[in-house]
Amino acid sequence: MGVNKKDIFIRSLSGFIIGPVVVLSFLLYPTLIGLVTTIVMLASFEFIEMASQELKDKNVFKLFMTLLVGTASLIYGFAIEAEYQGILPFEAETIFFLAFFVLSFSVLLNIKDIRMAKKLISAGAISLLYISFFLSNFFMLHINYGSSMAILALTSVWMYDAAAYFFGLNFGKHKISPTFSPKKSWEGFIGGIFGTYVYIFLFEMIRNYLNFKNIINPFYMIFFAIMVGVFDTVGDLIESIFKRHYNVKDSSDILPGHGGLLDRIDGLLMVTPMWYFLLRIFWI
């Protein structure tokens, strides 16, 4: 497998610059809301743009859809906090239903082509559920388990991606899905899980030493690492299917060396709700 050293350098440099900013934003709940909202808007714009490439004269409307999806995430961040404090008179998730209603109604009023309206409503629904709601699980992680657990969920995905890339690059021979993601190998998958387990183990040792609560049991760490590998890979394959369907190589070129933002968070979209779910069912 050929390796472009320039691409690796650019990718590493952008990661070293963006990574610390993202992690620091996780420390405080208001900055986390701001970060998640920003990511949701940018990723949603990429997806809506992919789904409606032939709709060149409706850029303002597509921007409106993007802002609506981002606003749903923003309001949900504050609403879920109010719900946990017992001062919200309805379920916070209702916000996504209301956002979908407004989005669908707006499409029906502004788009006369039935095929295009169907594409935009579908893209809006996917943006609200797959991007906005899934990523907003970081809010529940932060509220219930603190910033350190939310950071662990985030960085475990980074570790899996890095370890899977290393093992796949050096030892990868057996492809997981040659049709949808020809670069992913079983060797990378297994190596990524191993690297993730070591990382979670060390991270939790530090949290335990600092007397943090909700430490993950070492036995459960194995399951968490496996699930990170499985859900991260599935997330990547899902986005690969979307890109092949819309005939694009990357969701955009916003991140040097990485492609689009959606390309970088595809695994995270699946891992975040999975991580929160596992914490709940294991009573951690």
matplotlib code that plots the C-alpha trace (Angstrom):
import matplotlib.pyplot as plt

x = [0.0, 1.5, 2.0, 2.0, 4.3, 3.1, -0.6, 0.4, 2.3, -0.6, -3.1, -1.0, -0.4, -4.1, -4.9, -2.3, -3.8, -7.5, -7.3, -6.3, -9.0, -11.6, -10.6, -10.4, -13.9, -15.2, -14.1, -17.0, -20.6, -21.4, -18.3, -19.2, -22.7, -21.0, -18.6, -21.2, -23.5, -20.7, -19.7, -23.4, -24.0, -20.8, -21.4, -25.1, -24.3, -21.9, -24.5, -27.3, -25.0, -24.1, -27.7, -28.8, -25.8, -28.0, -30.0, -27.8, -30.3, -31.4, -28.2, -30.0, -32.6, -30.0, -28.3, -31.6, -31.9, -28.3, -29.0, -32.3, -30.4, -27.7, -30.3, -32.0, -28.7, -28.1, -31.5, -31.3, -28.1, -29.7, -33.0, -31.5, -29.7, -33.0, -34.7, -32.1, -32.8, -36.5, -37.5, -38.4, -42.1, -41.6, -39.1, -36.0, -36.0, -39.3, -37.1, -35.9, -39.5, -40.4, -37.3, -38.2, -41.7, -40.5, -37.9, -40.4, -43.0, -40.4, -39.3, -42.9, -43.4, -40.2, -39.4, -41.8, -39.9, -41.2, -38.0, -35.9, -38.3, -37.9, -34.1, -34.1, -36.5, -34.5, -31.3, -32.8, -34.1, -30.7, -29.0, -31.3, -31.1, -27.8, -25.7, -27.4, -29.1, -26.3, -23.6, -25.7, -25.2, -22.1, -24.4, -25.8, -22.3, -21.1, -24.1, -24.2, -20.5, -18.5, -16.2, -13.5, -15.8, -16.9, -13.3, -12.5, -15.4, -14.1, -10.4, -11.1, -12.3, -9.2, -7.1, -8.9, -8.6, -4.8, -4.1, -6.3, -4.5, -1.1, -1.8, -3.7, -0.9, 1.8, -0.1, -3.4, -4.1, -7.7, -10.2, -13.4, -15.5, -13.7, -16.8, -17.5, -14.2, -11.3, -8.7, -10.1, -8.6, -9.3, -5.8, -6.4, -9.7, -8.1, -5.1, -7.3, -9.3, -6.1, -4.8, -8.1, -8.2, -4.6, -5.6, -8.9, -7.0, -4.3, -6.9, -9.0, -5.9, -5.2, -8.8, -8.8, -5.6, -7.2, -10.2, -12.7, -16.0, -17.6, -14.4, -14.9, -14.2, -11.2, -13.3, -15.9, -13.0, -12.5, -16.1, -15.9, -12.8, -14.5, -17.7, -15.6, -14.0, -17.3, -19.3, -16.5, -16.1, -19.9, -20.0, -17.2, -18.9, -22.2, -20.6, -18.8, -22.1, -23.5, -20.5, -20.7, -24.4, -23.8, -20.7, -18.3, -14.8, -14.9, -17.8, -15.8, -12.3, -12.7, -10.0, -6.5, -5.4, -8.7, -11.3, -14.6, -15.8, -18.3, -15.4, -13.7, -16.7, -18.4, -17.2, -17.9, -21.5, -22.0, -19.7, -21.0, -24.6, -23.1, -20.8, -23.6, -25.8, -23.1, -22.5, -26.2, -26.7, -23.6, -24.7, -21.3]
y = [0.0, 3.3, 6.0, 9.7, 11.2, 14.7, 13.8, 12.0, 15.2, 17.5, 15.1, 14.8, 18.6, 19.4, 16.8, 18.1, 21.6, 20.7, 17.9, 19.9, 22.6, 19.9, 18.2, 21.5, 22.3, 19.1, 20.4, 22.8, 22.0, 25.3, 25.0, 21.4, 22.5, 25.1, 22.6, 19.9, 22.5, 23.8, 20.3, 19.3, 22.3, 21.8, 18.0, 18.5, 21.1, 18.6, 15.9, 18.1, 19.4, 15.9, 14.9, 17.9, 18.5, 19.3, 21.9, 24.9, 27.7, 26.8, 27.5, 29.9, 27.2, 24.5, 26.9, 27.3, 23.6, 23.4, 26.1, 24.4, 21.1, 22.9, 24.9, 21.6, 20.4, 23.7, 23.8, 20.1, 20.6, 23.1, 21.2, 17.9, 19.7, 21.3, 17.9, 16.3, 19.2, 18.5, 21.8, 20.8, 20.0, 17.7, 15.2, 16.9, 14.6, 16.3, 19.0, 16.8, 15.9, 19.6, 20.4, 17.7, 19.0, 22.6, 21.2, 19.0, 21.8, 24.3, 21.8, 21.3, 25.1, 25.9, 22.9, 22.1, 19.1, 16.0, 14.0, 16.9, 17.4, 13.7, 14.0, 17.1, 15.7, 12.4, 14.4, 16.5, 13.5, 11.8, 15.0, 15.3, 11.7, 10.3, 13.5, 15.8, 13.4, 10.7, 13.3, 15.0, 11.9, 13.7, 15.9, 12.9, 11.6, 14.9, 15.4, 11.8, 10.9, 14.1, 15.6, 13.0, 10.1, 12.2, 12.8, 9.1, 8.2, 10.8, 9.9, 6.1, 6.6, 8.6, 5.8, 3.1, 5.0, 5.5, 1.9, 0.4, 2.6, 1.5, -2.2, -2.1, -0.3, -2.7, -6.0, -5.6, -8.4, -9.5, -6.8, -6.3, -4.8, -4.5, -3.0, -0.2, 0.4, -1.4, 0.1, -1.5, -4.8, -7.4, -7.0, -3.3, -4.0, -6.4, -4.1, -1.2, -3.0, -4.0, -0.4, 0.9, -1.5, -0.5, 3.1, 2.7, 0.7, 3.4, 6.2, 4.6, 3.9, 7.6, 8.4, 5.9, 7.3, 10.8, 9.4, 9.9, 8.1, 5.7, 3.8, 1.1, -2.4, -4.0, -6.8, -4.4, -2.5, -5.4, -5.2, -1.4, -1.7, -4.4, -2.3, 0.8, -1.2, -2.6, 0.6, 2.8, 0.4, 0.3, 4.1, 4.4, 1.9, 3.7, 6.9, 5.1, 3.9, 7.5, 8.8, 6.1, 6.7, 10.4, 9.8, 11.9, 11.0, 13.1, 14.9, 18.2, 19.5, 21.5, 19.6, 19.5, 15.9, 14.5, 15.5, 16.6, 16.9, 14.1, 11.9, 12.5, 11.9, 9.0, 6.5, 8.9, 9.2, 5.5, 5.1, 8.0, 6.7, 3.1, 4.3, 6.0, 2.9, 0.6, 2.8, 2.7, -1.1, -1.9, 0.4, 2.3]
z = [0.0, -1.1, 1.6, 0.7, 3.4, 2.6, 3.2, 6.5, 7.6, 6.8, 8.4, 11.6, 11.8, 11.5, 14.1, 16.6, 16.1, 16.3, 18.8, 21.9, 21.1, 20.9, 24.2, 26.1, 24.8, 26.6, 30.0, 30.5, 29.5, 27.8, 25.6, 24.8, 23.6, 21.4, 20.0, 19.3, 17.7, 15.4, 14.4, 13.8, 11.5, 9.4, 9.1, 8.3, 5.6, 4.0, 4.0, 2.7, 0.0, -1.0, -1.2, -3.3, -5.6, -8.6, -6.6, -7.4, -6.9, -3.4, -1.4, 1.0, 1.7, 2.3, 4.7, 6.5, 6.8, 8.2, 10.8, 11.8, 12.5, 14.4, 16.4, 17.4, 18.8, 20.6, 22.2, 23.1, 24.9, 27.3, 27.4, 28.5, 31.3, 32.4, 32.2, 34.5, 36.9, 36.8, 35.4, 31.8, 31.4, 28.4, 27.1, 25.6, 22.6, 21.5, 20.1, 17.3, 16.3, 16.2, 14.2, 11.7, 11.4, 10.6, 8.2, 6.3, 6.2, 4.9, 2.1, 1.0, 0.8, -1.1, -3.3, -6.1, -7.6, -5.8, -6.3, -4.9, -2.0, -1.1, -1.2, 1.0, 3.6, 3.7, 4.1, 6.8, 8.7, 8.5, 9.7, 12.6, 13.8, 12.5, 13.0, 15.5, 17.9, 17.9, 18.5, 21.2, 23.3, 24.5, 26.5, 28.5, 29.0, 30.3, 32.6, 34.0, 34.1, 33.9, 31.3, 31.8, 30.7, 27.7, 26.8, 27.1, 24.7, 22.2, 22.4, 22.3, 18.8, 17.9, 19.4, 17.5, 14.2, 14.8, 15.9, 13.1, 10.6, 11.8, 12.0, 8.7, 6.9, 8.1, 8.4, 6.5, 4.0, 4.5, 3.5, 5.6, 2.8, -0.5, -2.1, 0.3, 2.1, 0.3, 2.7, 5.9, 6.9, 9.6, 10.8, 11.3, 13.0, 15.5, 16.1, 16.6, 19.3, 21.0, 21.0, 22.2, 25.1, 26.2, 25.9, 28.0, 30.6, 31.0, 31.0, 33.7, 35.8, 35.8, 36.6, 39.4, 40.8, 40.8, 42.7, 39.9, 40.2, 37.6, 36.8, 34.1, 35.4, 33.6, 32.3, 30.8, 29.2, 26.8, 25.8, 25.4, 23.2, 21.0, 20.7, 19.8, 17.0, 15.7, 15.9, 14.5, 11.5, 10.9, 11.0, 8.5, 6.2, 6.4, 5.4, 2.6, 1.3, 1.4, -0.5, -3.2, -3.5, -4.1, -6.2, -4.1, -2.8, 0.4, 2.1, 1.6, 1.9, 5.0, 7.0, 5.4, 5.0, 6.4, 3.8, 5.2, 8.8, 8.2, 7.1, 10.5, 12.7, 10.9, 13.6, 16.4, 15.4, 16.1, 19.1, 21.2, 21.7, 22.1, 24.8, 26.8, 26.4, 27.7, 30.7, 31.5, 31.1, 33.1, 35.9, 35.8]

ax = plt.figure().add_subplot(projection="3d")
ax.plot(x, y, z, "-o")
ax.set_aspect("equal")
plt.show()
